[in-house]
Amino acid sequence: MRRPAPSTLAATLALGALLSCAHHEERLKVKEVDLARLSEEGMSSVEARRSELQRAQDERARAELAIHDTEQQLRLAREDVKVAQAKSTRAGSALKVANDTGQKEAVREAQSQREESGRELDLARTRVGMLSARLSADKAERELAERKVEADGAALEAEKVRSLRAVKDPAADRYRLSSFEERSAGLRREEERARGEYQRREDAYESAKRGYEEKRERQRAVGGAGNQE
């Protein structure tokens, strides 16, 4: 019998695992029709969980917008680096010409322009580094928001089962509460791990931001660059 190629076998196993996971998640959802007999009071805790899920979804949308905004700022900052590089190159060429002439005043002026353009380039590169750290933190925040949406969604489903059990609704027998609670707890742990990673990247951004702002203030003090926001 001909054996499947390793790559084919791996793809088949991965697909099987994906389908199994999807089926498992489908079973951990409460059908809306099963909630039909719950009173308004019985649905209050479920509705509270729905509100939490909606807020998490809103946070995810805001995190996505923040990424787009930072990406745009980073593109512009990289263009500023190119401009500063070109200016620095011209200043270097001008200094070489001045040195060749041997005129002291021209050399001093060219040297001053060369130093100023070097500071501008250094600051522009530092700003790119800062914004890159901001983008990394934004992406981690989006990941956290996604994990929270998943965790809040699982908590909502678990709350539905608890509400059905609280009023001894026969529909509750279709669902195993412990399975819902285990999934909810597992996803909440994933959320906390994502929160830790987001905080780590946010701290890195704050450090990069302080470094940029300190460098900008130093350059303002000597009258060069420092006008990049």
SULUR-V947047 format. One record per residue. N is the residue number from 0. RES is the residue in three letters. PHI is phi in whole degrees, 0 to 359 (none if undefined). Layout:
BEGIN
N & RES & PHI
N & RES & PHI
END
This chain:
BEGIN
0 & MET & none
1 & ARG & 281
2 & ARG & 275
3 & PRO & 291
4 & ALA & 299
5 & PRO & 307
6 & SER & 295
7 & THR & 293
8 & LEU & 296
9 & ALA & 297
10 & ALA & 295
11 & THR & 296
12 & LEU & 295
13 & ALA & 295
14 & LEU & 295
15 & GLY & 298
16 & ALA & 295
17 & LEU & 296
18 & LEU & 294
19 & SER & 297
20 & CYS & 296
21 & ALA & 298
22 & HIS & 294
23 & HIS & 296
24 & GLU & 294
25 & GLU & 297
26 & ARG & 289
27 & LEU & 263
28 & LYS & 234
29 & VAL & 271
30 & LYS & 290
31 & GLU & 300
32 & VAL & 297
33 & ASP & 286
34 & LEU & 267
35 & ALA & 300
36 & ARG & 272
37 & LEU & 286
38 & SER & 285
39 & GLU & 299
40 & GLU & 294
41 & GLY & 293
42 & MET & 269
43 & SER & 301
44 & SER & 291
45 & VAL & 294
46 & GLU & 294
47 & ALA & 296
48 & ARG & 293
49 & ARG & 298
50 & SER & 295
51 & GLU & 298
52 & LEU & 296
53 & GLN & 296
54 & ARG & 296
55 & ALA & 296
56 & GLN & 294
57 & ASP & 296
58 & GLU & 297
59 & ARG & 297
60 & ALA & 296
61 & ARG & 294
62 & ALA & 296
63 & GLU & 294
64 & LEU & 295
65 & ALA & 298
66 & ILE & 298
67 & HIS & 299
68 & ASP & 295
69 & THR & 293
70 & GLU & 300
71 & GLN & 294
72 & GLN & 299
73 & LEU & 292
74 & ARG & 299
75 & LEU & 295
76 & ALA & 295
77 & ARG & 292
78 & GLU & 294
79 & ASP & 298
80 & VAL & 297
81 & LYS & 298
82 & VAL & 296
83 & ALA & 295
84 & GLN & 297
85 & ALA & 297
86 & LYS & 296
87 & SER & 295
88 & THR & 295
89 & ARG & 296
90 & ALA & 294
91 & GLY & 295
92 & SER & 294
93 & ALA & 296
94 & LEU & 294
95 & LYS & 297
96 & VAL & 296
97 & ALA & 297
98 & ASN & 297
99 & ASP & 293
100 & THR & 285
101 & GLY & 78
102 & GLN & 277
103 & LYS & 299
104 & GLU & 295
105 & ALA & 294
106 & VAL & 294
107 & ARG & 299
108 & GLU & 296
109 & ALA & 294
110 & GLN & 296
111 & SER & 297
112 & GLN & 294
113 & ARG & 295
114 & GLU & 293
115 & GLU & 296
116 & SER & 295
117 & GLY & 295
118 & ARG & 294
119 & GLU & 297
120 & LEU & 294
121 & ASP & 299
122 & LEU & 293
123 & ALA & 298
124 & ARG & 293
125 & THR & 295
126 & ARG & 293
127 & VAL & 300
128 & GLY & 298
129 & MET & 297
130 & LEU & 290
131 & SER & 296
132 & ALA & 293
133 & ARG & 296
134 & LEU & 296
135 & SER & 299
136 & ALA & 293
137 & ASP & 298
138 & LYS & 292
139 & ALA & 293
140 & GLU & 292
141 & ARG & 297
142 & GLU & 300
143 & LEU & 299
144 & ALA & 298
145 & GLU & 295
146 & ARG & 295
147 & LYS & 291
148 & VAL & 299
149 & GLU & 297
150 & ALA & 294
151 & ASP & 292
152 & GLY & 295
153 & ALA & 292
154 & ALA & 296
155 & LEU & 297
156 & GLU & 296
157 & ALA & 296
158 & GLU & 294
159 & LYS & 299
160 & VAL & 295
161 & ARG & 299
162 & SER & 295
163 & LEU & 295
164 & ARG & 292
165 & ALA & 298
166 & VAL & 257
167 & LYS & 55
168 & ASP & 289
169 & PRO & 304
170 & ALA & 297
171 & ALA & 298
172 & ASP & 293
173 & ARG & 281
174 & TYR & 235
175 & ARG & 264
176 & LEU & 302
177 & SER & 300
178 & SER & 294
179 & PHE & 295
180 & GLU & 290
181 & GLU & 296
182 & ARG & 295
183 & SER & 299
184 & ALA & 295
185 & GLY & 298
186 & LEU & 290
187 & ARG & 292
188 & ARG & 295
189 & GLU & 298
190 & GLU & 297
191 & GLU & 293
192 & ARG & 296
193 & ALA & 295
194 & ARG & 295
195 & GLY & 296
196 & GLU & 293
197 & TYR & 298
198 & GLN & 296
199 & ARG & 298
200 & ARG & 288
201 & GLU & 295
202 & ASP & 296
203 & ALA & 296
204 & TYR & 296
205 & GLU & 299
206 & SER & 294
207 & ALA & 295
208 & LYS & 294
209 & ARG & 298
210 & GLY & 298
211 & TYR & 295
212 & GLU & 295
213 & GLU & 295
214 & LYS & 295
215 & ARG & 297
216 & GLU & 293
217 & ARG & 297
218 & GLN & 289
219 & ARG & 296
220 & ALA & 296
221 & VAL & 262
222 & GLY & 82
223 & GLY & 236
224 & ALA & 52
225 & GLY & 73
226 & ASN & 257
227 & GLN & 272
228 & GLU & 260
END
